[in-house]
Amino acid sequence: MNDMSVSVALHTIGQTPRPDLTPFIVAAIGVPGIVVTGALDGLEAAGVPLPEDWDFPLETRLSDGTRVEVGASFLEPLIQQRIRETEEQVEMHIVLCAGPFPDLVAEGALIRPLEHACEVLEGRGVHRPLVVVPFEAQVGPALQKWKTAGFSPLMQSMDQRPPTAQADAWLLSMGREAVSTGADALVLDYVGYPKRILDSVQEGLEVPVLDLGHLATDFVRELIDEMNGLEPEE
């Protein structure tokens, strides 16, 4: 049995293609013939409603590069539709978003980065992570999301980074300050953050530096190896 026997669908919350996001994930998973879908495919920008006040806000891109803000409750049935459309093609589905989508179901394996990250953090004994979200409007909803999952997070958003500050230096400084006040991990509540920046920050912190997207792709790789009868690496 080899990787040719394992088929995977990547479900983005925006529109395809996503050259800024999918290539590194495809490379990390390492199987051919990956199917990529977009929850907003076929919609115009005017057809994408802004999130309601009660909803979990997310940012994504349309195919022309336009950035839009959209609620998780609007996206969830669209992602579910893409899952149904690809069920006969693939054995595994990966949602490329760290948002909460609790009602998604699939006949094959379904990997939601948030759900998997919570399992990893619990397994490592993390209780008080510093959680970094992409934009300020996500801080409140994300705080509640992580509290509901059983954590006591500290929160920060990437749009608080000064324009002249390098991302790795800023994250490292913020991480050190958070560790000094009791944080036991730095978690990027993201899918698609550059691994080279994460590795750079990890070198300067004594607590784990984790990104939801990379945790999910590593997990998928482990599942594929298991399906192929390979032993996990030590």
C-alpha positions as CSV (number, residue, x, y, z in Angstrom):
1,M,0.0,0.0,0.0
2,N,1.3,3.5,-0.8
3,D,0.3,7.1,-0.7
4,M,-1.5,6.8,-4.0
5,S,-4.2,4.9,-2.2
6,V,-4.9,7.8,0.2
7,S,-7.0,10.7,-1.2
8,V,-7.5,14.0,0.6
9,A,-9.7,17.1,0.3
10,L,-8.6,20.5,1.6
11,H,-11.6,22.7,2.4
12,T,-10.8,26.4,2.5
13,I,-13.3,29.0,3.8
14,G,-12.6,31.4,0.9
15,Q,-12.4,30.9,-2.8
16,T,-10.1,28.8,-4.9
17,P,-7.4,29.0,-6.0
18,R,-5.4,29.8,-2.8
19,P,-1.8,30.0,-3.8
20,D,-1.0,31.8,-0.5
21,L,-2.2,28.9,1.5
22,T,-2.6,25.5,-0.1
23,P,0.9,24.8,-1.6
24,F,2.7,24.4,1.7
25,I,-0.1,22.2,3.0
26,V,-0.1,20.1,-0.1
27,A,3.7,19.7,0.2
28,A,3.5,18.9,3.9
29,I,0.9,16.2,3.4
30,G,2.8,14.7,0.5
31,V,0.2,12.8,-1.4
32,P,-0.8,13.3,-5.1
33,G,-4.2,14.3,-6.4
34,I,-5.3,16.5,-3.5
35,V,-8.7,18.1,-4.0
36,V,-9.1,21.7,-3.0
37,T,-12.5,23.4,-2.4
38,G,-13.6,26.9,-1.5
39,A,-16.6,27.5,0.7
40,L,-17.3,30.8,-1.1
41,D,-16.7,29.5,-4.6
42,G,-19.4,30.9,-6.9
43,L,-20.3,33.8,-4.7
44,E,-19.7,37.5,-5.4
45,A,-18.3,39.8,-2.7
46,A,-21.8,41.4,-2.4
47,G,-23.2,38.0,-1.6
48,V,-21.0,37.4,1.4
49,P,-22.7,38.9,4.5
50,L,-20.7,40.5,7.3
51,P,-20.8,38.4,10.5
52,E,-23.6,39.1,13.0
53,D,-22.5,40.5,16.4
54,W,-23.1,37.1,18.0
55,D,-21.2,35.1,15.4
56,F,-17.5,34.1,15.2
57,P,-15.8,36.4,12.7
58,L,-13.3,35.0,10.2
59,E,-11.2,36.6,7.5
60,T,-10.6,35.0,4.1
61,R,-9.9,35.8,0.5
62,L,-11.9,35.7,-2.7
63,S,-10.3,34.5,-5.9
64,D,-9.4,38.1,-7.0
65,G,-7.5,38.6,-3.7
66,T,-10.3,40.7,-2.1
67,R,-10.3,40.1,1.7
68,V,-13.7,39.6,3.3
69,E,-14.9,39.1,6.8
70,V,-17.5,36.4,7.2
71,G,-19.2,34.6,10.1
72,A,-18.5,30.9,11.0
73,S,-22.3,30.2,11.0
74,F,-22.6,31.3,7.4
75,L,-19.6,29.3,6.3
76,E,-20.4,26.0,8.1
77,P,-23.2,24.8,5.8
78,L,-21.1,25.8,2.8
79,I,-18.2,23.8,4.0
80,Q,-20.6,20.9,4.7
81,Q,-21.8,21.1,1.1
82,R,-18.2,20.9,-0.2
83,I,-17.6,17.8,2.0
84,R,-20.7,16.1,0.6
85,E,-19.6,17.0,-2.9
86,T,-16.2,15.3,-2.5
87,E,-17.2,12.3,-0.3
88,E,-17.0,9.8,-3.2
89,Q,-13.6,11.2,-4.3
90,V,-11.6,11.2,-1.0
91,E,-11.0,9.3,2.3
92,M,-10.0,12.3,4.4
93,H,-11.2,15.9,4.8
94,I,-9.2,18.8,6.3
95,V,-10.9,22.1,7.1
96,L,-8.3,24.8,6.5
97,C,-9.5,27.2,9.2
98,A,-9.1,27.4,13.0
99,G,-12.7,28.6,13.5
100,P,-15.3,26.6,15.4
101,F,-17.4,24.3,13.1
102,P,-18.9,21.8,15.6
103,D,-21.6,20.4,13.4
104,L,-19.5,19.3,10.4
105,V,-19.7,15.6,9.6
106,A,-18.1,13.4,7.0
107,E,-18.1,9.7,6.0
108,G,-14.3,9.7,5.9
109,A,-11.8,11.2,8.4
110,L,-12.6,14.8,9.2
111,I,-9.8,17.0,10.7
112,R,-10.7,20.3,12.2
113,P,-7.6,22.2,13.4
114,L,-9.2,23.6,16.5
115,E,-10.4,20.2,17.7
116,H,-7.1,18.5,17.1
117,A,-5.1,21.4,18.7
118,C,-7.2,21.1,21.9
119,E,-6.3,17.4,22.1
120,V,-2.6,18.1,21.6
121,L,-2.6,20.9,24.2
122,E,-4.5,18.8,26.8
123,G,-2.0,16.0,26.1
124,R,0.9,18.3,26.9
125,G,-0.7,19.6,30.0
126,V,-1.1,23.1,28.7
127,H,-3.7,25.1,30.6
128,R,-2.9,28.8,30.1
129,P,-1.7,29.4,26.6
130,L,-1.0,32.8,25.0
131,V,-3.4,32.6,22.0
132,V,-2.6,34.9,19.0
133,V,-5.5,35.5,16.6
134,P,-5.3,37.3,13.2
135,F,-7.4,40.4,14.0
136,E,-8.8,42.3,16.9
137,A,-12.4,41.5,16.3
138,Q,-11.6,37.9,16.9
139,V,-10.2,38.3,20.4
140,G,-13.5,38.2,22.3
141,P,-15.0,35.3,20.4
142,A,-11.7,33.4,20.4
143,L,-11.4,33.9,24.2
144,Q,-14.8,32.3,24.7
145,K,-13.9,29.5,22.2
146,W,-10.8,28.5,24.2
147,K,-12.5,28.9,27.5
148,T,-15.3,26.6,26.3
149,A,-12.6,24.1,25.3
150,G,-11.3,24.1,28.9
151,F,-8.4,26.5,28.8
152,S,-7.6,29.8,30.6
153,P,-6.0,31.7,27.7
154,L,-4.2,35.0,27.5
155,M,-5.2,36.7,24.2
156,Q,-3.4,38.9,21.6
157,S,-4.1,39.8,18.0
158,M,-1.6,40.1,15.2
159,D,-2.9,43.5,14.1
160,Q,-1.5,44.9,17.3
161,R,2.0,44.4,15.9
162,P,3.7,47.7,15.1
163,P,4.2,48.1,11.3
164,T,8.0,48.3,11.7
165,A,8.3,45.2,14.0
166,Q,9.4,41.9,12.5
167,A,6.8,39.2,13.2
168,D,9.2,36.8,14.8
169,A,10.8,39.4,17.1
170,W,7.4,40.7,18.1
171,L,6.0,37.3,18.8
172,L,9.1,36.3,20.8
173,S,8.9,39.5,22.9
174,M,5.2,39.0,23.5
175,G,5.7,35.3,24.3
176,R,8.4,36.0,26.9
177,E,6.2,38.6,28.6
178,A,3.3,36.1,28.7
179,V,5.5,33.3,30.0
180,S,6.6,35.6,32.8
181,T,3.0,35.9,33.9
182,G,2.3,32.2,33.7
183,A,1.6,31.3,30.1
184,D,2.6,27.7,29.4
185,A,2.5,27.8,25.5
186,L,2.3,30.2,22.6
187,V,-0.5,29.2,20.2
188,L,-1.2,30.8,16.9
189,D,-4.9,30.4,16.2
190,Y,-4.2,30.3,12.5
191,V,-3.9,28.1,9.5
192,G,-1.1,29.1,7.1
193,Y,1.4,30.9,9.2
194,P,5.0,30.5,8.0
195,K,6.8,27.7,9.7
196,R,10.2,29.5,9.5
197,I,8.8,32.2,11.8
198,L,7.4,29.6,14.3
199,D,10.8,27.9,14.4
200,S,12.5,31.1,15.0
201,V,10.2,32.0,17.9
202,Q,10.5,28.5,19.4
203,E,14.3,28.8,19.6
204,G,13.8,31.8,22.0
205,L,11.0,30.4,24.2
206,E,11.1,27.5,26.7
207,V,7.4,26.8,26.2
208,P,5.9,25.1,23.2
209,V,5.1,27.3,20.1
210,L,2.2,25.7,18.3
211,D,0.3,26.7,15.1
212,L,-3.1,25.1,14.5
213,G,-2.5,24.6,10.8
214,H,0.9,22.8,11.2
215,L,-0.5,20.6,14.0
216,A,-3.3,19.6,11.7
217,T,-1.1,18.8,8.7
218,D,1.3,16.8,10.9
219,F,-1.6,14.8,12.2
220,V,-2.8,14.2,8.7
221,R,0.6,12.9,7.7
222,E,0.6,10.6,10.7
223,L,-2.9,9.3,9.7
224,I,-1.7,8.7,6.1
225,D,1.3,6.8,7.4
226,E,-0.9,4.7,9.6
227,M,-3.3,4.0,6.7
228,N,-0.2,2.9,4.7
229,G,0.9,0.6,7.4
230,L,4.0,2.6,8.4
231,E,5.4,2.9,11.9
232,P,5.3,6.4,13.5
233,E,8.7,8.1,13.7
234,E,10.2,8.3,17.2
